């Protein structure tokens, strides 16, 4: 080919759209991984989630049947002053490492009258700290177990004239076993069973505290109910 023809061919190739176009760059939408040939990330796969609870905020609210047993003191069984009733709890946790969560809990229950006090109105409130182990940091099904400590106050009122009697003491056991199913990305629904135990070391009648209250005895509570869980990271 003559030199002039070769020069014209070279100029034509350099001026063509294919030669002027920059190389393709693939961009993925947030939370996806782009694949070659998909500039919009439409066929991309979800980015992998970290398999750890560290840094996550986990909140759980629950409602349960609260069944008291054990003793208010050595001579008074709890069932004599209170029966079963609805109980409610809120757990606020923070993931610290792997499958471990630590946090604080609060509980309130309003129970019915006891076998020996048909006009008693009794409520109990408790709060403390806990540590929980979650079997799975990711995935829609999350079995878990938790253990905690706290402090409880149980108030027993009888009529409108008689003073309220309150028992308070250390809650040395709060064990829960349950599981949550995350039907939504960050919201799960589940169920649990719980055992609480403690000892009342203080008794107050009206505004008077009994300084001679030394006949304390263990008290217990059994709970079973449903819960709603929130995971700030999502599943």
Buried (B, 14 or more C-beta within 10 A) or exposed (E): EEEEEEEEEEEEEEEEEEEEEEEEEBEBEEEBEBEEEBEEBEEBEEEEEEEBBBEBBBBBBBBBBBBBBBBBBEEBBBBBBBBBBBBBBBBBBBBBEEBBBBBBBBBBBBBEBBEEBEEBBBBBBBBBEBBBBBEBBBEEEBEBBBEBBBEBBBBBBBEEEEEBBBBBBBBBBBBBEBBBBBEEEEBBEBBBEBEBBBBBEBBBEEEEEEEEBEEBBBBBBBBBBEBBBBBEBEB
